[in-house]
Amino acid sequence: INDTKLTNLSKVNADVAWIKNHARISSSRDTTPGASNRIPAAVKIPTGVLVLYSERISPYDGDTQGARLMQRFITIDTEYKVTAISASQEVRRPSVDTGLTKHPMLCRAASGNLVLIYDERETTSTNYRQYIMTSTDNGVTWSVPIEIPQNTLANGQSCVVGSTGTMVVLESGRIVCPMYTTNSIWMMYSDDN
């Protein structure tokens, strides 16, 4: 959308325009298989908003077992009305259905590319690992995931990117992503997009 209102919003560090009418994307109250969706991340794209979220892999609960990363494109007109919501598209899933791929964190880097960081683990007895993917076409396609090295200062505790959904891009271009462990808060950052 080449709209002055959206451009001005991005100048005040807002990634997503307020939407006047609310269209349902999904509901965690749904009981149909795979319908438990949670922990969204969103970023403004030229046609509206890209939303990534964690979706339960049936028959698991999607929290402690069985979650994959999904996305939807939400088209918004110049009056900020939702005009279309795309079908769900799988972005990433764990190698086994009991594994977890969740906690998407999303931003637009100074380069213009989208940056996605997420957590993944195979079993409840393994620590989360963080991965990064980028998109040069506003989420239509994503790069191959690259594992981010573990934080050696965490003393073996599982670091998690959590559930804020948004990373911060500073004026310098530095990308800052919050993380936490059981009793610590961390920030990971990048100065090279």
Steps between C-alpha positions, in 0.01 A plus 500: 500500500653829394302698752636800690328383819687167494827670412457739793423211734830334414679824585373473856641148528171315442523182295130441452220742416193497722222313326150652517304180448605182670499186290559171672827335403460203729388415849668297771148402612457293183505127569565387144836325443784746453286801596679603820696803382700729725793735554469721189760726344406759238673740266371755251547403134401700187159330472412496871634279777689170518413297812702201621378277782538162663242234410433177685581174321212265581466308733757687713432808716722741304661633816712219642481280189409532135517852353596635160552852365231635268434829321214694342492811286236755597409747226395843627353780289572872535213532751674238719233239435597137464412399146655153489672244720709237324486132578746379764843415365751287686832678548682244717424183694707285737658183362261291716134585568557502877763773461440873530563780251356818653554848648542694172681835531476721194641832374601686187877555495663821378573311176125466441503123547271331751680322783336210686645340814321209666545223756512130418548182699438133426393371843404642836833379639710705256572872520358740245728605218456830316496527123500796262342525156474801268269599218578739215140488366288593803448145620405331173814287534745450788869411508627171635505516883836564666550394862612781732781389735389432859565758771793362699426740788164328566677211681308230317157655557268505201489846344165588341415796276163507669177641378517875438498439123704807415865584479618860514703663224700795634584810293851359456347193331578273797236228543422418864315182601394434861558157653460341839593197709335376818654780707674738258415746225731530198524699178655373184588750230637530148668792326514338155130449420 
